[in-house]
Amino acid sequence: MQKIFFILISLVLLTSACKTTKVNSSKLPKTNSKKLNSIVQKNNFDFEYFSNKARVNFNKQSFTANFRMKKDSVIWISLTGPFNIEGARIIITKNKFKMIDKLGRKYYNKPISYLENFIPIKADFKLIEDLILGNFIEERIKKQKIETKGDTYIVKGSIPMLEAFYFIDRSGKFQSIEILEKAAERKVVVDFSKYEKIDNQLFALKRNFKIKDKEKDYLLDLKFYKHNKQKTDFPFSIPGGYTKIE
C-alpha cells in the first residue's frame, strides 16, 4: 500500500490539474495570455471544507482513496483496500507530511519537502491543494505563443524540469494535459469525462491516465464520488508499536 500511495500521489500531482466541458465547433477567437489567464482563473474550484472519495484502479489493483481538505490548512487522505481494510492514512499541512503505514506498521513524520522525492515539482502546500482540486497548476500562463487547433487553445507550460502542454477550451477549462519529464523519461497523457457541478463549479468525476515510464506502461483510473463541502474533521492517531521514520 505504501508503494502504491507514492506512485499514486506522484502521478496525480503531476496531472490532476485538468477539467473540461463540451464546447461548440465554431472557430476560436484569437486571444493572449492576459485574457486566457482571466478566464482560466475564474474556473478555479473554491471551498472552505471539501471531501470526496475516489475508486482507484492501478494496473489491475483496486482500492479507495478518501480525501478531506480544509482550505490552506489540511489535506487528509485515507487509502482502503478489499473488505474496507485501511492500509494507510496521510496528513499534509503547510510544513509536514505524515503517514501511518498500517500494513508495514510504520509512521512517517517528514517535512513536506519529502514529497519532492516522488514529484518533480516543488512540494508547496497550496500547489498540492490546487492539484487535487483540479485547479490551474501554474501561477499563470506566461507570454508564450498561444496556438489554436479546432475548438482548443494549446499553451506550452513553464514548469521547471517538465515539458507540459495545456489544451484549453473557449470557456477557460482544460480539455487535457500532456506532460513529459525528460530526465526520468516519463510521459503522462490524461483524459477527463463525466462532469458534475458542485455549487455551480464543475468537477471531473472520471479521470484516466496513460503513463509511460521508460520502458513500462501504466494505466490509472480514478472515479470520484460522494463529495460535499460540509465541515469535517481529520482523525489521525498513531497506534502503539509502530516504527517512527523521520
Backbone bond lengths (Angstrom), bond angles and torsions (degrees), N, CA, C in turn:
res aa  C-N    CA-C-N  psi(-1)  N-CA   C-N-CA  omega(-1)  CA-C   N-CA-C  phi
1 M - - - 1.458 - - 1.523 110.90 -
2 Q 1.352 115.32 -39.12 1.468 118.70 179.62 1.529 111.01 -60.36
3 K 1.339 117.12 -46.76 1.456 121.11 -179.65 1.513 110.95 -63.49
4 I 1.330 116.96 -42.17 1.464 120.98 179.35 1.520 110.34 -62.38
5 F 1.369 117.50 -40.13 1.459 119.60 179.47 1.514 111.53 -60.17
6 F 1.331 117.18 -46.42 1.458 119.22 -176.58 1.532 111.02 -67.53
7 I 1.344 118.04 -35.44 1.471 120.27 174.48 1.517 109.46 -64.80
8 L 1.321 116.70 -44.35 1.459 121.36 -179.08 1.515 112.16 -61.51
9 I 1.338 116.84 -50.39 1.470 118.73 -177.43 1.515 111.27 -65.33
10 S 1.338 117.54 -33.65 1.459 120.89 177.34 1.519 110.79 -61.96
11 L 1.332 116.75 -47.15 1.460 120.72 -176.71 1.518 111.87 -73.39
12 V 1.321 116.19 -42.30 1.462 118.92 -178.61 1.516 112.19 -67.65
13 L 1.317 117.27 -41.22 1.455 119.38 -179.83 1.514 111.97 -70.18
14 L 1.324 117.15 -21.69 1.454 119.49 174.55 1.512 112.20 -77.06
15 T 1.341 116.51 -27.68 1.452 117.08 -163.51 1.509 116.33 -132.46
16 S 1.309 119.62 -1.55 1.449 118.49 -172.15 1.518 114.53 -85.00
17 A 1.299 118.07 16.45 1.453 120.39 -177.44 1.512 113.52 -93.08
18 C 1.316 117.81 31.07 1.461 119.41 -173.56 1.513 111.37 -125.62
19 K 1.334 115.92 132.06 1.445 122.33 172.56 1.528 106.55 -136.34
20 T 1.317 117.56 159.07 1.457 119.24 179.13 1.517 111.46 -152.79
21 T 1.300 115.93 168.03 1.437 122.54 174.03 1.522 107.91 -149.76
22 K 1.332 117.54 161.06 1.454 119.87 -178.19 1.522 110.43 -68.57
23 V 1.333 115.35 144.75 1.460 120.38 177.31 1.519 108.74 -129.48
24 N 1.344 116.97 161.09 1.449 118.27 177.88 1.522 109.72 -80.50
25 S 1.310 116.34 170.20 1.462 120.69 -170.66 1.525 114.00 -94.79
26 S 1.338 117.89 10.73 1.457 119.02 179.48 1.525 109.92 -71.22
27 K 1.313 116.12 159.47 1.461 121.42 -175.27 1.524 110.66 -65.27
28 L 1.325 115.20 137.98 1.460 120.14 179.48 1.523 111.25 -72.97
29 P 1.323 116.76 140.75 1.473 118.74 174.07 1.519 109.61 -75.45
30 K 1.310 117.36 156.03 1.460 120.66 176.34 1.523 109.09 -67.89
31 T 1.322 115.55 151.90 1.459 119.95 179.56 1.522 109.01 -147.14
32 N 1.320 116.06 175.01 1.464 120.75 175.07 1.523 108.01 -130.82
33 S 1.326 116.65 176.39 1.460 120.17 -175.06 1.529 112.13 -62.65
34 K 1.326 117.71 -36.85 1.462 120.85 -179.38 1.523 111.32 -63.17
35 K 1.331 116.74 -46.52 1.470 120.71 -179.23 1.527 111.03 -67.19
36 L 1.337 116.57 -42.04 1.456 120.16 -178.21 1.527 110.72 -68.06
37 N 1.327 116.84 -38.65 1.465 120.38 175.51 1.520 111.27 -57.67
38 S 1.315 115.87 -41.60 1.459 121.03 -176.89 1.522 111.87 -61.04
39 I 1.340 117.07 -46.13 1.464 118.44 -177.62 1.533 111.75 -77.92
40 V 1.341 117.72 -29.43 1.466 120.26 177.18 1.526 110.36 -66.10
41 Q 1.333 117.37 -45.37 1.462 120.92 -177.46 1.527 112.23 -65.08
42 K 1.331 117.36 -29.02 1.461 120.57 178.28 1.521 111.93 -66.33
43 N 1.327 116.89 -21.77 1.458 121.13 -177.96 1.525 113.48 -91.32
44 N 1.334 117.65 0.49 1.460 119.53 178.01 1.529 111.05 -62.02
45 F 1.325 116.25 136.33 1.458 122.83 -179.14 1.530 109.24 -75.93
46 D 1.332 117.70 124.17 1.462 121.57 -177.69 1.530 109.88 -113.97
47 F 1.349 116.75 153.22 1.454 120.76 -174.99 1.535 109.06 -170.36
48 E 1.336 116.35 167.65 1.462 122.33 165.48 1.528 108.52 -107.52
49 Y 1.354 115.39 -52.16 1.465 121.73 170.54 1.523 107.61 -122.62
50 F 1.331 116.43 146.55 1.471 119.85 177.50 1.518 109.02 -150.40
51 S 1.348 115.82 131.98 1.461 121.83 178.81 1.522 109.02 -132.22
52 N 1.323 116.29 143.58 1.460 120.62 170.40 1.520 110.01 -161.47
53 K 1.315 115.22 170.14 1.452 121.60 178.19 1.518 108.92 -124.32
54 A 1.323 116.03 158.53 1.459 120.25 177.35 1.526 109.07 -140.79
55 R 1.320 115.78 131.44 1.464 120.08 169.15 1.519 107.21 -83.17
56 V 1.299 116.48 126.32 1.456 122.01 -173.69 1.520 110.07 -115.42
57 N 1.315 116.61 127.81 1.461 122.56 170.88 1.516 107.93 -119.53
58 F 1.313 115.96 120.96 1.456 121.15 -178.84 1.522 108.68 -132.78
59 N 1.346 115.14 108.01 1.470 120.75 -179.91 1.529 111.90 47.38
60 K 1.336 115.21 53.27 1.464 124.10 175.12 1.534 113.89 73.47
61 Q 1.326 118.25 5.90 1.452 121.93 173.06 1.527 108.30 -103.82
62 S 1.340 116.18 133.79 1.460 120.55 -176.35 1.522 110.94 -121.47
63 F 1.324 116.26 139.47 1.449 122.04 174.01 1.522 108.04 -159.06
64 T 1.330 116.16 176.58 1.465 122.25 -178.66 1.521 110.25 -116.79
65 A 1.321 116.34 135.21 1.458 122.21 175.55 1.526 108.08 -111.23
66 N 1.318 116.00 125.20 1.459 122.62 -179.85 1.530 108.19 -109.95
67 F 1.337 117.21 118.86 1.464 122.31 -177.18 1.533 110.42 -108.35
68 R 1.345 115.79 136.69 1.463 121.83 169.88 1.518 107.33 -134.62
69 M 1.328 116.13 139.58 1.458 119.49 -176.02 1.523 111.16 -142.55
70 K 1.326 115.24 144.62 1.452 122.59 165.88 1.516 106.85 -120.24
71 K 1.319 116.49 127.60 1.456 121.64 -171.28 1.529 112.05 -53.97
72 D 1.337 114.45 130.39 1.470 123.12 175.62 1.529 113.08 59.70
73 S 1.344 117.22 22.73 1.459 118.91 -174.10 1.527 114.28 -139.25
74 V 1.344 117.02 -59.01 1.473 120.84 -171.87 1.522 110.92 -140.20
75 I 1.335 115.78 138.73 1.464 123.03 167.14 1.526 106.61 -122.85
76 W 1.323 116.67 122.41 1.470 123.73 -176.67 1.522 108.23 -119.79
77 I 1.324 117.61 130.24 1.461 121.50 -178.03 1.522 109.26 -134.11
78 S 1.338 116.35 132.76 1.460 121.96 174.82 1.523 108.44 -122.33
79 L 1.337 117.07 131.29 1.463 122.52 179.40 1.520 109.19 -111.64
80 T 1.342 116.48 123.77 1.456 121.07 179.83 1.517 110.49 -123.73
81 G 1.319 115.23 142.99 1.455 121.42 -179.87 1.514 111.68 -104.08
82 P 1.342 117.76 -155.29 1.477 121.79 179.26 1.518 111.77 -57.29
83 F 1.348 116.01 150.21 1.454 123.89 -179.66 1.532 112.21 60.69
84 N 1.350 115.64 22.58 1.472 122.55 176.57 1.530 112.45 59.89
85 I 1.324 117.48 32.83 1.458 122.49 177.48 1.528 109.36 -86.63
86 E 1.338 116.42 121.47 1.460 120.14 -179.05 1.521 110.47 -75.94
87 G 1.333 115.88 127.43 1.462 120.55 179.69 1.509 113.47 -99.69
88 A 1.348 117.06 -29.51 1.460 119.76 -178.20 1.525 109.69 -156.05
89 R 1.343 115.41 150.01 1.461 122.23 175.69 1.520 107.75 -135.12
90 I 1.340 116.25 134.53 1.465 121.87 -171.88 1.525 110.58 -127.03
91 I 1.312 116.43 141.29 1.469 123.63 169.71 1.528 107.81 -125.05
92 I 1.336 116.27 126.98 1.463 121.64 174.51 1.524 107.92 -120.89
93 T 1.337 116.06 124.30 1.464 121.34 175.22 1.529 107.84 -121.47
94 K 1.318 116.54 -174.07 1.465 119.40 -175.54 1.522 112.59 -61.80
95 N 1.333 116.91 -28.25 1.461 119.72 -176.62 1.522 114.61 -118.65
96 K 1.338 117.83 -14.63 1.459 120.41 -170.05 1.527 113.92 -127.88
97 F 1.338 114.33 148.54 1.457 122.49 167.39 1.527 106.82 -122.37
98 K 1.339 116.80 119.93 1.454 121.16 179.46 1.528 109.12 -125.39
99 M 1.314 116.70 139.33 1.456 120.35 179.33 1.516 110.58 -143.47
100 I 1.327 115.94 133.60 1.457 122.32 171.81 1.526 107.35 -100.07
101 D 1.321 117.39 111.72 1.459 123.36 176.49 1.524 106.90 -92.06
102 K 1.334 116.14 96.44 1.456 120.35 -173.31 1.523 113.02 -73.37
103 L 1.308 117.20 -26.53 1.462 119.81 178.63 1.526 110.67 -77.24
104 G 1.333 116.40 -37.95 1.461 120.62 179.62 1.519 113.68 -91.86
105 R 1.369 116.10 -3.76 1.471 122.28 -179.20 1.532 110.77 53.68
106 K 1.358 114.39 50.62 1.455 121.04 178.66 1.526 109.25 -129.64
107 Y 1.326 115.67 152.81 1.451 121.95 177.22 1.524 108.56 -127.33
108 Y 1.334 116.12 120.58 1.466 122.03 -179.69 1.523 109.57 -97.39
109 N 1.318 116.36 129.54 1.466 122.33 175.69 1.525 107.21 -129.50
110 K 1.324 116.78 94.29 1.464 122.37 -170.33 1.524 110.85 -126.67
111 P 1.316 117.19 156.04 1.471 119.21 168.85 1.521 109.01 -66.22
112 I 1.317 117.35 155.46 1.461 120.00 -177.73 1.533 111.75 -60.60
113 S 1.317 116.46 -23.99 1.472 120.50 178.50 1.526 112.11 -63.22
114 Y 1.332 117.69 -16.37 1.473 122.08 177.21 1.525 111.55 -55.98
115 L 1.346 116.15 -32.13 1.463 120.24 -179.11 1.520 112.43 -65.60
116 E 1.322 117.11 -17.75 1.462 119.76 179.63 1.528 112.17 -69.38
117 N 1.340 117.20 -9.43 1.461 120.83 172.42 1.524 111.11 -72.97
118 F 1.338 116.33 -15.57 1.458 120.52 -173.98 1.518 113.50 -121.87
119 I 1.341 117.70 -16.48 1.461 120.62 177.96 1.530 108.53 -127.75
120 P 1.332 117.87 136.76 1.472 121.19 -175.04 1.516 113.44 -85.70
121 I 1.339 116.98 35.59 1.454 122.03 177.02 1.524 107.50 -139.12
122 K 1.309 116.96 163.93 1.456 121.30 -178.49 1.529 110.00 -63.62
123 A 1.334 116.54 131.45 1.459 121.64 -178.61 1.525 109.89 -82.30
124 D 1.303 115.86 74.06 1.451 123.85 179.53 1.536 108.49 -97.74
125 F 1.349 117.55 133.32 1.460 120.72 -175.08 1.529 112.21 -56.62
126 K 1.321 116.68 -47.39 1.460 120.30 -178.17 1.520 111.26 -60.91
127 L 1.332 117.11 -39.04 1.457 120.75 178.81 1.526 110.63 -64.41
128 I 1.335 116.63 -45.64 1.467 120.26 179.13 1.521 110.55 -62.26
129 E 1.312 117.22 -41.91 1.463 122.14 177.98 1.530 110.92 -58.41
130 D 1.332 116.52 -48.24 1.459 120.47 -179.62 1.524 112.02 -63.76
131 L 1.335 116.36 -36.64 1.449 119.66 -178.72 1.519 112.24 -66.07
132 I 1.317 117.31 -42.53 1.461 120.66 178.80 1.525 110.56 -63.77
133 L 1.324 116.59 -37.59 1.460 121.02 -179.33 1.520 112.85 -74.58
134 G 1.344 116.93 -22.22 1.456 119.52 -174.73 1.512 112.56 92.20
135 N 1.325 118.10 20.92 1.465 121.24 176.54 1.527 110.20 -82.70
136 F 1.313 115.62 167.74 1.462 121.89 -178.73 1.523 109.81 -60.30
137 I 1.329 118.88 129.01 1.460 121.19 -170.60 1.522 114.35 -86.87
138 E 1.316 117.99 -10.41 1.461 120.06 176.88 1.523 109.62 -109.63
139 E 1.309 116.06 157.95 1.462 119.86 -179.07 1.521 110.87 -58.66
140 R 1.297 116.26 -39.87 1.468 120.35 177.76 1.524 109.15 -168.10
141 I 1.310 114.77 161.62 1.451 120.51 172.50 1.524 108.09 -74.39
142 K 1.314 116.40 130.35 1.466 120.11 -177.11 1.536 110.26 -78.57
143 K 1.319 115.77 -168.98 1.463 120.24 -175.79 1.524 113.07 -91.35
144 Q 1.346 116.55 17.94 1.458 117.55 178.96 1.533 110.81 -68.94
145 K 1.312 115.58 164.99 1.465 121.56 -177.59 1.520 110.77 -63.09
146 I 1.328 115.76 135.12 1.463 121.68 177.06 1.521 108.10 -104.70
147 E 1.326 116.48 118.51 1.459 121.56 -179.69 1.522 110.14 -97.87
148 T 1.321 116.14 161.36 1.461 120.62 175.59 1.526 109.69 -124.62
149 K 1.315 115.04 145.93 1.465 121.72 175.76 1.511 107.30 -146.25
150 G 1.337 116.51 107.82 1.455 120.34 -175.91 1.511 110.86 62.21
151 D 1.341 116.59 -120.95 1.458 122.24 -178.81 1.527 112.45 -95.18
152 T 1.331 117.27 18.26 1.455 119.98 -169.16 1.525 113.60 -126.96
153 Y 1.337 115.33 134.81 1.451 120.49 167.06 1.529 107.88 -86.96
154 I 1.315 117.32 136.66 1.465 121.74 178.77 1.521 108.22 -116.92
155 V 1.327 115.63 122.08 1.459 121.39 -177.20 1.519 108.95 -126.49
156 K 1.315 116.57 131.20 1.464 120.37 175.36 1.520 108.50 -83.55
157 G 1.345 116.11 131.44 1.453 121.08 -178.27 1.512 112.83 -76.67
158 S 1.336 114.75 175.90 1.464 119.75 -178.97 1.526 110.66 -134.50
159 I 1.344 116.89 39.46 1.461 121.46 179.07 1.522 108.87 -82.31
160 P 1.322 118.30 128.87 1.475 119.98 178.08 1.527 111.21 -57.35
161 M 1.319 115.82 139.62 1.463 124.46 176.49 1.530 114.08 77.19
162 L 1.327 117.09 -5.15 1.461 119.79 -176.42 1.525 110.97 -127.68
163 E 1.319 115.04 154.16 1.461 121.42 168.27 1.520 106.05 -113.67
164 A 1.323 116.03 115.00 1.464 120.77 -174.28 1.520 110.53 -125.94
165 F 1.330 114.94 143.08 1.456 121.24 175.65 1.525 108.46 -126.22
166 Y 1.344 116.05 124.44 1.453 122.21 177.13 1.524 109.18 -98.83
167 F 1.320 116.43 136.59 1.459 122.67 176.37 1.524 106.55 -114.77
168 I 1.334 115.88 110.67 1.461 122.19 -167.59 1.516 110.43 -119.99
169 D 1.348 117.43 133.25 1.459 119.34 179.51 1.521 111.11 -84.05
170 R 1.312 116.97 177.26 1.468 121.88 -173.42 1.528 112.68 -65.15
171 S 1.329 117.52 -20.72 1.460 119.90 -179.98 1.524 112.44 -89.70
172 G 1.344 117.24 -1.15 1.452 121.01 176.98 1.510 114.82 94.75
173 K 1.326 117.92 7.46 1.451 121.59 178.42 1.527 110.52 -96.90
174 F 1.332 115.47 147.85 1.455 119.87 -178.83 1.522 110.71 -77.36
175 Q 1.313 116.12 130.50 1.460 120.84 172.02 1.519 110.49 -84.34
176 S 1.318 117.19 -37.56 1.462 121.18 179.72 1.522 109.15 -166.99
177 I 1.315 114.80 174.09 1.452 120.87 175.39 1.520 108.62 -147.77
178 E 1.313 115.45 143.77 1.464 122.02 174.67 1.520 107.76 -124.13
179 I 1.328 115.98 129.99 1.459 120.50 -177.51 1.520 110.07 -128.14
180 L 1.309 115.64 131.17 1.463 121.82 177.17 1.523 108.16 -121.39
181 E 1.323 115.77 119.70 1.458 121.95 174.13 1.522 106.85 -100.77
182 K 1.320 116.23 97.64 1.463 121.17 -170.60 1.528 112.90 -62.34
183 A 1.322 116.78 -43.48 1.468 119.87 -175.42 1.518 111.89 -61.48
184 A 1.327 116.96 -36.09 1.464 121.01 -178.58 1.523 112.45 -97.71
185 E 1.343 117.03 1.37 1.462 121.61 -178.26 1.531 111.23 53.79
186 R 1.322 115.97 47.13 1.457 121.60 -179.18 1.526 109.92 -118.68
187 K 1.319 116.05 134.22 1.458 121.68 176.39 1.518 109.55 -128.60
188 V 1.337 115.79 137.69 1.456 121.56 -179.81 1.527 109.49 -127.82
189 V 1.324 116.35 130.41 1.469 122.39 175.49 1.524 106.99 -124.14
190 V 1.334 116.37 131.94 1.462 120.72 -173.43 1.530 111.35 -122.52
191 D 1.327 116.16 139.88 1.459 122.87 172.08 1.528 108.54 -121.27
192 F 1.345 116.49 143.30 1.458 121.22 -178.29 1.523 109.78 -127.11
193 S 1.346 116.16 142.88 1.463 120.00 179.45 1.520 109.92 -154.56
194 K 1.321 115.62 174.70 1.469 123.80 177.76 1.532 111.35 54.85
195 Y 1.313 115.12 80.66 1.462 120.86 -177.48 1.517 111.59 -97.97
196 E 1.322 115.20 146.64 1.456 121.42 179.87 1.516 109.35 -137.89
197 K 1.323 116.60 143.59 1.456 120.21 178.64 1.525 110.50 -88.60
198 I 1.325 115.10 132.67 1.454 122.30 173.38 1.519 106.14 -118.86
199 D 1.334 116.62 108.58 1.470 120.64 -173.76 1.528 111.02 51.60
200 N 1.335 115.77 48.42 1.469 122.89 178.85 1.523 113.90 64.33
201 Q 1.325 117.55 19.91 1.457 121.37 175.14 1.531 108.51 -118.41
202 L 1.327 116.37 126.19 1.455 119.97 -177.64 1.527 111.65 -74.46
203 F 1.334 114.86 138.00 1.460 121.28 177.74 1.525 107.70 -135.15
204 A 1.333 116.94 129.94 1.466 121.84 -178.55 1.522 109.65 -75.92
205 L 1.322 117.46 114.98 1.459 120.53 -178.12 1.522 112.71 -81.83
206 K 1.327 116.95 -25.24 1.464 119.98 -178.12 1.523 109.54 -125.16
207 R 1.340 116.30 128.62 1.460 121.86 -178.72 1.524 108.66 -134.93
208 N 1.324 115.56 125.34 1.461 121.26 179.57 1.517 109.84 -115.54
209 F 1.314 116.30 131.60 1.457 122.70 -177.14 1.532 110.29 -118.80
210 K 1.317 115.36 134.85 1.459 121.28 169.90 1.513 107.02 -114.87
211 I 1.316 116.50 119.26 1.454 121.50 -173.64 1.522 110.05 -119.90
212 K 1.299 115.95 130.23 1.459 121.10 173.07 1.523 107.58 -115.61
213 D 1.325 116.89 115.05 1.454 122.87 -178.18 1.529 107.70 -118.11
214 K 1.337 115.28 97.46 1.467 122.13 -172.99 1.520 108.80 57.73
215 E 1.323 118.60 -114.13 1.463 120.47 -177.37 1.527 112.51 -96.08
216 K 1.335 117.27 1.85 1.460 120.44 -176.21 1.524 111.06 -104.73
217 D 1.330 115.81 145.23 1.458 122.51 177.45 1.524 109.07 -116.51
218 Y 1.339 115.95 138.35 1.456 121.00 -179.90 1.531 109.46 -130.22
219 L 1.326 115.47 149.85 1.454 122.02 173.22 1.518 108.18 -122.52
220 L 1.322 116.38 128.68 1.461 121.77 178.88 1.516 108.08 -127.20
221 D 1.333 115.81 128.49 1.461 121.62 -178.03 1.528 108.56 -124.78
222 L 1.337 116.78 125.05 1.462 122.26 177.68 1.526 109.64 -118.77
223 K 1.332 116.15 130.83 1.457 121.59 175.83 1.523 108.22 -126.18
224 F 1.349 116.31 107.66 1.457 121.28 -177.54 1.529 111.22 -84.51
225 Y 1.334 116.18 148.31 1.461 121.51 178.70 1.529 109.18 -160.86
226 K 1.336 116.83 171.24 1.465 123.59 177.74 1.526 113.01 50.95
227 H 1.300 116.62 56.95 1.456 120.12 -179.76 1.528 110.46 -103.59
228 N 1.326 116.59 147.57 1.457 121.03 176.60 1.527 109.65 -157.51
229 K 1.330 115.20 169.01 1.459 121.38 -178.86 1.526 111.96 -116.27
230 Q 1.313 116.78 26.16 1.455 120.43 179.69 1.529 110.86 -81.43
231 K 1.323 115.40 154.26 1.459 120.64 177.64 1.517 109.73 -60.01
232 T 1.332 117.65 139.43 1.458 121.56 -177.02 1.521 110.41 -141.27
233 D 1.349 116.06 172.73 1.459 120.06 176.82 1.523 109.26 -112.24
234 F 1.338 116.17 176.57 1.459 121.61 -174.49 1.536 110.01 -135.94
235 P 1.344 117.21 69.86 1.472 120.41 -175.61 1.527 112.30 -62.16
236 F 1.331 115.47 133.27 1.463 119.98 -177.56 1.531 109.07 -158.88
237 S 1.328 116.43 92.91 1.469 120.93 179.14 1.525 108.71 -124.63
238 I 1.321 115.88 139.47 1.456 122.08 -174.21 1.529 109.79 -93.17
239 P 1.318 118.42 119.09 1.475 120.91 178.80 1.526 110.90 -64.50
240 G 1.316 116.50 154.96 1.446 120.68 178.08 1.522 112.12 -69.52
241 G 1.324 116.59 151.96 1.455 120.50 177.14 1.512 116.34 84.23
242 Y 1.344 116.67 7.78 1.462 119.76 179.34 1.531 110.33 -89.17
243 T 1.336 115.84 146.11 1.453 121.93 177.57 1.527 109.31 -83.15
244 K 1.347 116.99 125.05 1.457 121.79 -179.16 1.522 110.25 -87.59
245 I 1.328 116.27 129.64 1.460 122.02 179.29 1.518 108.90 -117.38
246 E 1.348 117.12 118.09 1.467 120.81 -178.51 1.522 110.14 -120.08
